[in-house]
Amino acid sequence: GYTKAIAKVSASAEQQFLACGFRREAHIPHFYRGIEDAVFLAKYYGEQREVEQNSLLLTDVLATAKC
């Protein structure tokens, strides 16, 4: 019954996940020992889950995070 899978992987492994239908959601430079970047990837198991249902809430969260 899951609608979304999330993976945090090293940038060097990203292509393997993209080939399996994941897409990049976030990137953290130098995450692994200051050497390699990390990427957060997501795979959706339904079109409804891919679309933000509450864009006003998302805008508020992003504004708060930028402070």
Helices and strands as residue ranges (DSSP letters): E 4-10, G 11-13, H 14-18, E 23-32, E 36-44, H 47-50, H 55-66
